[in-house]
């Protein structure tokens, strides 16, 4: 893989951050400390998605209320 690898910050829930990694369909979840290591690394570029910037307080995972679950 070419360096630097571009990661996209797509969400946050509690103290975990969701990063979209190239080639993976599911975002990887990291804590603040690891996010900062990615940001400071020369091997990675972390960009904030426009959706993340708009919805910083909304959880990146959907709710699991009984209204949303269907059998």
Secondary structure by P-SEA (a helix, b strand, c coil): ccccbbbbbccccccbbbbbcccccbbbbbcaaaaaaaaacccbbbbbcaaaaaccccccccccccccccc
